[in-house]
Amino acid sequence: MLNVLIDAMEQAIQEVRHMPERAVQVFHHNDSDGLTSGAILTRAFERQGFEVSRFCLEKPYPAVLEKVYEQEGKTLVFADFAGRIAPLLSTLNQGRNLTLILDHHAAEAATDPRVINLDPDLFGLKGDRDISGSTTCYLFARTMDPANRDMAHIAAVGAVGDGFFVDGALVSENREAAMEAVQQGLIEIRKHDGGEQYLLNTAEGQLPVVEFGDYLDVLGGVGYYQQGPDIGVGVCLEGTTPESERMVQDLRAVRTKLFDEEIARLQAGALQQAPHVQWFDVETRFFPMGVKMIGAFCDAIRDTDLIDPGKYLAGFQTIPDEIPGFGAIGLNQVKISMRVSPAMEEEIRAGRAMGLNVLLPEATTRLGGFSDACHSLTAATTVAIGRQEALIHEMETILEGDVHG
């Protein structure tokens, strides 16, 4: 599995090197896994003498992709998303650009030979267990040049930040990256009753990796519309700065205020109930935070007394008609993020309940919405504004069919 993936990466790298223009456009996600992915690729390509233009997206929205694919003769790299939409990228590309996908979510094969899908999901590795987006990008960078092994700790940060552990510990390729960083003296692993703790060795002392992951999530998610992702990528490569420290402190205060206000609304009865799904809509109340924050809010409440542990949890947030780096784009979309309680996690892992990676994309597709990066325990898609209740209805229809099927 891994050898076949590495072989495919080597072939893709040769394709990149044969492109006439020594320039690469990197599109990456805005959470800790996405920022570390963007950082690894930026440094790896720059070391090879490429000019790198980097764009941070909360999702690869079709309206954005259409603008991207107005180009011709470019090298485009998608990191930590787009594995599932390789057919869409193929349709948009029509052989005009070289496109590489370095995702780790559920994936589909490309139909354009100039769209190369290197998502490990297509090579037998599980993105919610074995390999993060950052580790996928690290393998690619290491394949490009073994000197890029010095970024193993950045890959480990992304893997821990994504939170996919087995018995409290990283496994498979994520663990290999962490162990490489241990050998380099950049990470320490401490075992405890619940698994393992990962500590980043910095000039200022040790920092728990999970805390550093949250630091990046704040910059990329809460600060998405305030240049937070650029600062986050810099932090991945060079370490924290007084500027990043001040920004994170301010952004955390904003997040706490807006989350507390929304919890009060839910306590007052704003959480709506369907037979299998409980849901709410923050509309535009989370702005200026990015729409990644609806998933973060679901994470924050999924194991509280507010939530029925036997139902799926869904939250909606209206997407602003503006994308940093692209300007005004008429999206008219709402994002839905879904999470489950710890009790439902066990049901899904055991195969007794439908995974979100099946349920949400199917319901979204029925309404003509957009699906990309979905895992079995965490998922997000978009639908047109005004279709929120229709989406809940479609999920209920699917779940009723699964129960009686």
Backbone torsions as a table, in degrees:
resi	resn	phi	psi	omega
1	MET	NA	-58.2	-177.0
2	LEU	-65.4	-41.2	-179.6
3	ASN	-61.3	-39.0	179.3
4	VAL	-66.5	-39.6	177.8
5	LEU	-63.4	-45.3	179.7
6	ILE	-62.3	-40.5	176.9
7	ASP	-60.0	-43.2	178.8
8	ALA	-64.5	-37.9	177.4
9	MET	-64.6	-41.2	178.9
10	GLU	-60.7	-42.6	178.8
11	GLN	-65.0	-40.1	179.6
12	ALA	-64.6	-39.9	179.2
13	ILE	-62.9	-38.9	176.5
14	GLN	-63.0	-38.9	176.8
15	GLU	-60.9	-43.4	179.3
16	VAL	-61.0	-43.8	-176.6
17	ARG	-68.1	-22.0	179.2
18	HIS	-87.9	-4.9	177.6
19	MET	-69.3	138.7	-176.7
20	PRO	-65.5	-30.0	-176.8
21	GLU	-97.7	126.1	179.5
22	ARG	-86.2	62.1	-179.1
23	ALA	-146.0	144.7	-178.4
24	VAL	-134.2	138.9	172.0
25	GLN	-106.5	121.5	-178.5
26	VAL	-108.1	124.6	176.4
27	PHE	-112.9	124.0	-175.2
28	HIS	-139.4	163.0	-178.2
29	HIS	-75.3	170.6	-173.2
30	ASN	-111.4	8.9	173.5
31	ASP	-90.8	-176.3	-176.6
32	SER	-60.7	-37.9	178.4
33	ASP	-67.1	-40.3	179.8
34	GLY	-70.2	-40.4	179.3
35	LEU	-66.9	-40.8	177.3
36	THR	-66.3	-36.7	176.2
37	SER	-60.8	-47.9	179.1
38	GLY	-61.7	-39.1	179.7
39	ALA	-64.9	-45.8	-179.0
40	ILE	-61.0	-47.0	-178.1
41	LEU	-67.1	-40.1	179.2
42	THR	-58.4	-50.7	-178.6
43	ARG	-66.7	-40.9	-178.0
44	ALA	-62.7	-45.3	-179.9
45	PHE	-70.5	-38.3	179.1
46	GLU	-64.5	-35.7	176.8
47	ARG	-63.7	-25.0	178.4
48	GLN	-89.5	2.9	177.7
49	GLY	88.2	14.9	178.6
50	PHE	-88.9	144.7	169.1
51	GLU	-83.3	124.8	-174.6
52	VAL	-110.1	124.4	169.4
53	SER	-106.6	127.0	-173.0
54	ARG	-117.8	135.4	-180.0
55	PHE	-129.5	125.1	179.1
56	CYS	-99.2	124.5	-179.0
57	LEU	-121.2	141.8	173.2
58	GLU	-74.0	-31.8	172.8
59	LYS	-154.9	151.2	175.7
60	PRO	-80.0	73.1	-176.3
61	TYR	-60.2	141.0	179.3
62	PRO	-54.0	-38.9	-179.7
63	ALA	-63.2	-34.5	177.2
64	VAL	-72.4	-44.4	-178.9
65	LEU	-60.3	-37.0	179.2
66	GLU	-61.6	-37.1	177.0
67	LYS	-70.1	-41.0	179.9
68	VAL	-59.3	-42.8	-173.9
69	TYR	-87.7	13.6	166.2
70	GLU	-74.3	-13.1	-178.5
71	GLN	-81.1	168.7	176.6
72	GLU	-146.2	142.7	176.8
73	GLY	76.8	18.3	-177.2
74	LYS	-101.5	162.1	170.6
75	THR	-106.0	116.8	-175.7
76	LEU	-116.6	129.4	-179.7
77	VAL	-124.8	124.7	178.4
78	PHE	-106.4	126.6	-175.5
79	ALA	-123.6	130.5	177.5
80	ASP	68.7	17.7	166.2
81	PHE	-165.2	174.3	173.6
82	ALA	88.1	-2.7	178.2
83	GLY	-59.2	-38.9	-177.1
84	ARG	-75.1	-25.5	-173.2
85	ILE	-103.4	24.1	176.0
86	ALA	-55.2	-38.8	176.0
87	PRO	-61.9	-38.6	177.5
88	LEU	-65.0	-45.5	178.1
89	LEU	-60.5	-37.2	178.4
90	SER	-62.3	-43.4	179.4
91	THR	-64.4	-40.8	-180.0
92	LEU	-71.2	-34.6	-173.0
93	ASN	-77.9	-46.5	179.7
94	GLN	51.9	40.4	174.5
95	GLY	75.8	5.8	-172.2
96	ARG	-82.2	-27.7	-177.7
97	ASN	-130.6	160.6	170.4
98	LEU	-91.0	119.9	-178.3
99	THR	-118.8	128.7	175.4
100	LEU	-115.4	137.4	177.4
101	ILE	-115.7	119.6	178.9
102	LEU	-119.5	69.6	-176.8
103	ASP	-106.5	-179.2	172.6
104	HIS	-142.4	7.8	177.2
105	HIS	-83.9	174.5	176.4
106	ALA	-53.4	134.4	-168.4
107	ALA	-128.4	160.3	171.4
108	GLU	-127.2	152.0	-178.2
109	ALA	-70.7	147.4	175.9
110	ALA	-75.6	157.0	176.9
111	THR	-112.2	-4.2	175.8
112	ASP	-109.5	124.1	-178.8
113	PRO	-61.6	-16.6	177.2
114	ARG	-89.0	0.9	171.0
115	VAL	-108.6	110.5	-174.0
116	ILE	-106.7	109.1	-177.3
117	ASN	-91.4	107.0	-179.5
118	LEU	-101.7	23.3	177.0
119	ASP	-64.7	122.0	-178.3
120	PRO	-59.3	-19.5	176.5
121	ASP	-57.5	-31.1	179.0
122	LEU	-79.1	-7.1	-176.8
123	PHE	-118.4	20.0	173.2
124	GLY	88.6	6.7	178.1
125	LEU	-102.7	143.8	-176.8
126	LYS	-96.8	124.5	-178.2
127	GLY	-71.3	-18.7	177.0
128	ASP	-103.6	23.8	178.2
129	ARG	-151.7	-54.6	-167.9
130	ASP	-91.2	-35.8	-167.1
131	ILE	-151.7	133.1	177.5
132	SER	-92.1	173.4	173.4
133	GLY	-62.9	-40.8	-179.1
134	SER	-64.1	-39.5	179.1
135	THR	-70.4	-35.2	174.3
136	THR	-60.0	-46.5	179.2
137	CYS	-66.4	-34.8	177.2
138	TYR	-64.8	-44.0	177.3
139	LEU	-60.2	-40.5	178.2
140	PHE	-63.5	-47.0	-179.1
141	ALA	-63.9	-41.2	179.3
142	ARG	-66.7	-34.6	176.6
143	THR	-67.5	-37.2	177.9
144	MET	-64.5	-41.9	-178.9
145	ASP	-160.0	119.3	-179.6
146	PRO	-56.1	-20.6	178.1
147	ALA	-62.3	-20.6	-179.9
148	ASN	-74.8	2.1	172.6
149	ARG	-58.6	-22.0	-178.5
150	ASP	-69.7	-2.5	176.5
151	MET	-104.1	15.8	179.2
152	ALA	-58.9	-37.3	-178.9
153	HIS	-66.4	-32.0	177.5
154	ILE	-67.7	-40.0	176.4
155	ALA	-61.4	-42.2	-179.3
156	ALA	-64.5	-36.9	177.3
157	VAL	-60.4	-45.1	178.7
158	GLY	-63.6	-39.7	-179.6
159	ALA	-65.8	-44.4	178.3
160	VAL	-66.8	-39.7	180.0
161	GLY	-62.3	-32.6	178.6
162	ASP	-73.6	-20.3	169.9
163	GLY	76.9	21.0	179.7
164	PHE	-98.2	102.3	-177.9
165	PHE	-120.0	160.3	169.9
166	VAL	-119.3	117.7	-175.1
167	ASP	53.0	41.0	174.7
168	GLY	77.7	13.0	-176.9
169	ALA	-138.4	151.9	172.5
170	LEU	-67.2	147.3	178.7
171	VAL	-132.8	170.6	172.2
172	SER	55.3	-133.9	-174.0
173	GLU	-67.5	-31.8	174.9
174	ASN	-60.1	-42.3	179.6
175	ARG	-68.3	-37.7	178.4
176	GLU	-59.1	-42.6	178.6
177	ALA	-64.0	-43.3	179.0
178	ALA	-62.5	-41.6	-179.3
179	MET	-67.1	-34.3	174.9
180	GLU	-61.9	-42.9	178.8
181	ALA	-66.2	-34.3	175.7
182	VAL	-61.9	-46.0	179.8
183	GLN	-61.7	-30.2	179.0
184	GLN	-83.8	-3.0	179.2
185	GLY	77.9	16.7	-176.9
186	LEU	-98.8	-18.2	178.4
187	ILE	-135.8	143.6	171.8
188	GLU	-117.1	139.7	177.8
189	ILE	-113.5	124.9	176.7
190	ARG	-116.0	128.9	178.7
191	LYS	-83.9	144.5	173.9
192	HIS	-145.9	178.4	-173.1
193	ASP	-59.1	-33.8	-177.4
194	GLY	-90.9	5.4	-179.4
195	GLY	135.7	-116.8	-177.2
196	GLU	-138.6	149.0	171.0
197	GLN	-112.0	136.9	-178.2
198	TYR	-111.7	127.1	-176.1
199	LEU	-120.4	130.0	179.1
200	LEU	-91.8	127.0	178.0
201	ASN	-87.4	113.8	-178.0
202	THR	-120.0	172.0	179.0
203	ALA	-63.8	-25.0	-179.7
204	GLU	-92.8	2.3	-178.4
205	GLY	117.0	-172.0	-177.6
206	GLN	-80.8	141.9	179.2
207	LEU	-131.7	123.3	176.4
208	PRO	-56.6	129.9	-176.1
209	VAL	-61.1	-35.6	-179.6
210	VAL	-62.7	-33.5	177.0
211	GLU	-71.3	-38.8	178.0
212	PHE	-66.2	-37.1	175.9
213	GLY	-61.1	-42.1	177.8
214	ASP	-65.1	-37.9	177.1
215	TYR	-56.1	-46.5	179.0
216	LEU	-68.5	-39.0	178.5
217	ASP	-60.8	-37.9	178.1
218	VAL	-64.0	-47.9	-179.7
219	LEU	-61.9	-45.9	-175.0
220	GLY	-79.0	-33.5	-175.9
221	GLY	-94.0	-59.5	179.6
222	VAL	-66.9	-37.9	-175.9
223	GLY	-97.9	21.5	-174.2
224	TYR	-57.2	-40.8	-177.3
225	TYR	-91.2	10.8	-178.7
226	GLN	-128.8	33.9	177.3
227	GLN	65.1	19.1	177.9
228	GLY	-59.8	-41.8	179.9
229	PRO	-60.0	-38.8	178.4
230	ASP	-63.4	-42.9	178.1
231	ILE	-65.6	-37.7	179.7
232	GLY	-63.4	-42.9	177.5
233	VAL	-62.7	-40.7	176.8
234	GLY	-61.5	-39.9	178.0
235	VAL	-63.5	-40.5	177.9
236	CYS	-58.2	-39.6	-173.3
237	LEU	-88.9	-34.1	-171.8
238	GLU	-120.6	-10.1	-177.4
239	GLY	97.9	172.5	-177.8
240	THR	-71.2	158.0	178.8
241	THR	-134.4	164.2	175.1
242	PRO	-55.9	-36.2	178.7
243	GLU	-63.9	-45.7	-179.6
244	SER	-66.8	-36.2	178.9
245	GLU	-63.1	-45.6	179.3
246	ARG	-64.0	-41.9	-177.2
247	MET	-64.9	-44.1	-179.3
248	VAL	-64.2	-40.4	178.5
249	GLN	-60.6	-45.8	179.9
250	ASP	-65.8	-42.4	-178.0
251	LEU	-67.4	-36.9	177.5
252	ARG	-63.4	-36.2	178.1
253	ALA	-65.4	-40.3	176.9
254	VAL	-62.8	-46.7	-179.4
255	ARG	-60.4	-45.3	-179.2
256	THR	-60.8	-44.7	-179.1
257	LYS	-61.7	-49.8	-176.3
258	LEU	-69.2	-38.0	177.5
259	PHE	-65.2	-43.5	180.0
260	ASP	-62.1	-40.0	179.1
261	GLU	-65.2	-37.3	-179.1
262	GLU	-73.5	-36.7	175.9
263	ILE	-60.7	-40.2	178.0
264	ALA	-62.1	-37.6	177.6
265	ARG	-65.3	-41.6	179.5
266	LEU	-66.3	-39.9	178.1
267	GLN	-63.7	-26.7	-179.7
268	ALA	-86.8	3.1	173.4
269	GLY	111.6	12.6	-177.5
270	ALA	-78.5	-11.7	178.9
271	LEU	-79.1	117.3	-176.4
272	GLN	-94.0	149.9	-172.5
273	GLN	-120.6	129.4	166.6
274	ALA	-116.8	171.3	-175.9
275	PRO	-55.9	-37.8	-176.6
276	HIS	-118.6	-12.2	-173.5
277	VAL	-129.4	135.1	171.1
278	GLN	-110.9	138.3	-171.2
279	TRP	-150.4	161.6	-179.8
280	PHE	-152.1	165.9	-177.3
281	ASP	-135.6	117.0	179.5
282	VAL	-87.0	-4.7	-179.6
283	GLU	52.0	-119.3	179.8
284	THR	-106.6	12.9	-172.6
285	ARG	-69.4	-18.8	-179.9
286	PHE	-85.9	-10.4	178.5
287	PHE	-65.0	138.3	17.4
288	PRO	-91.7	12.9	174.2
289	MET	-67.7	153.7	177.9
290	GLY	-74.2	168.1	-176.7
291	VAL	-76.2	-6.1	169.5
292	LYS	-59.2	-23.9	-172.4
293	MET	-73.6	-16.7	175.9
294	ILE	-68.4	-36.2	175.1
295	GLY	-68.6	-39.7	178.1
296	ALA	-63.2	-37.9	178.7
297	PHE	-67.5	-41.7	176.1
298	CYS	-59.6	-40.8	176.5
299	ASP	-59.6	-40.9	-175.2
300	ALA	-67.8	-27.1	-174.9
301	ILE	-110.1	-4.7	-170.3
302	ARG	-66.2	-20.0	-179.3
303	ASP	-118.5	35.4	179.6
304	THR	-114.3	171.5	179.9
305	ASP	-68.0	-14.2	177.8
306	LEU	-64.4	-28.1	-165.0
307	ILE	-105.1	137.8	170.5
308	ASP	-76.3	113.4	-174.8
309	PRO	-67.1	-10.9	-179.3
310	GLY	-96.5	4.5	-179.5
311	LYS	-121.5	154.0	171.5
312	TYR	-67.7	148.0	179.3
313	LEU	-112.0	129.5	-179.7
314	ALA	-132.5	137.5	176.1
315	GLY	-129.7	141.6	179.0
316	PHE	-111.9	145.4	174.6
317	GLN	-144.2	130.3	179.4
318	THR	-69.6	134.9	-178.2
319	ILE	-89.8	125.6	177.0
320	PRO	-61.8	148.9	178.3
321	ASP	-85.0	51.2	179.1
322	GLU	-154.9	132.9	179.2
323	ILE	-123.8	119.6	178.4
324	PRO	-53.8	130.1	-178.3
325	GLY	94.3	-15.2	-179.0
326	PHE	-123.6	-15.2	-179.6
327	GLY	78.4	-154.6	-176.6
328	ALA	-72.7	127.9	176.0
329	ILE	-137.9	123.9	-179.4
330	GLY	-74.2	100.0	-177.1
331	LEU	-94.7	-45.9	-177.9
332	ASN	53.3	44.4	-175.5
333	GLN	-124.8	155.4	171.8
334	VAL	-121.9	139.5	178.4
335	LYS	-94.6	138.0	170.5
336	ILE	-113.4	129.8	171.5
337	SER	-115.4	141.5	-179.7
338	MET	-127.3	144.0	175.9
339	ARG	-139.4	171.6	176.8
340	VAL	-136.1	158.0	177.4
341	SER	-69.8	163.0	175.2
342	PRO	-55.8	-36.5	179.0
343	ALA	-64.8	-40.8	178.8
344	MET	-72.8	-29.1	174.0
345	GLU	-54.4	-46.5	-179.1
346	GLU	-63.7	-38.5	179.0
347	GLU	-64.5	-41.0	-179.9
348	ILE	-69.1	-45.2	179.7
349	ARG	-61.0	-33.5	-179.0
350	ALA	-83.1	-5.0	179.0
351	GLY	82.0	11.9	-179.5
352	ARG	-92.3	-9.8	176.4
353	ALA	-135.6	150.7	-177.2
354	MET	-70.0	134.4	177.0
355	GLY	-71.9	150.9	179.5
356	LEU	-64.1	-28.1	179.7
357	ASN	-69.0	-14.3	174.3
358	VAL	-98.9	-49.8	-173.4
359	LEU	-63.0	-55.2	-171.6
360	LEU	-69.9	-45.8	178.2
361	PRO	-61.2	-37.1	179.9
362	GLU	-64.0	-46.7	179.8
363	ALA	-64.5	-40.4	-179.6
364	THR	-64.1	-43.3	179.9
365	THR	-60.5	-37.8	179.7
366	ARG	-61.6	-24.8	-179.5
367	LEU	-102.5	8.0	-179.9
368	GLY	72.7	23.2	179.4
369	GLY	-84.2	-170.8	-174.6
370	PHE	-116.5	125.2	177.6
371	SER	-119.0	136.7	173.2
372	ASP	-138.1	-90.5	-169.3
373	ALA	-89.8	104.6	178.6
374	CYS	-131.8	134.7	172.0
375	HIS	-109.3	172.5	-178.9
376	SER	-69.0	-30.2	-176.2
377	LEU	-107.5	-14.5	177.3
378	THR	-139.3	138.4	-177.6
379	ALA	-157.7	153.9	177.4
380	ALA	-153.3	141.0	175.5
381	THR	-142.7	-178.4	175.4
382	THR	-132.7	148.1	174.3
383	VAL	-137.6	166.9	178.8
384	ALA	-63.3	144.3	175.9
385	ILE	-56.7	134.2	-178.4
386	GLY	100.1	-8.2	-178.6
387	ARG	-101.9	15.4	-175.9
388	GLN	-60.1	-52.4	-177.6
389	GLU	-67.0	-33.3	177.6
390	ALA	-64.3	-36.2	179.0
391	LEU	-68.1	-42.5	176.2
392	ILE	-59.9	-42.3	179.2
393	HIS	-61.1	-43.2	179.6
394	GLU	-63.6	-39.3	177.5
395	MET	-63.8	-42.2	179.0
396	GLU	-62.6	-39.5	178.0
397	THR	-61.8	-43.7	178.6
398	ILE	-63.4	-45.0	-177.9
399	LEU	-68.0	-37.4	176.5
400	GLU	-63.5	-40.8	177.5
401	GLY	-64.3	-36.0	179.7
402	ASP	-69.5	-38.4	179.0
403	VAL	-65.2	-41.4	-174.7
404	HIS	-94.7	-5.6	-176.9
405	GLY	-74.7	NA	NA
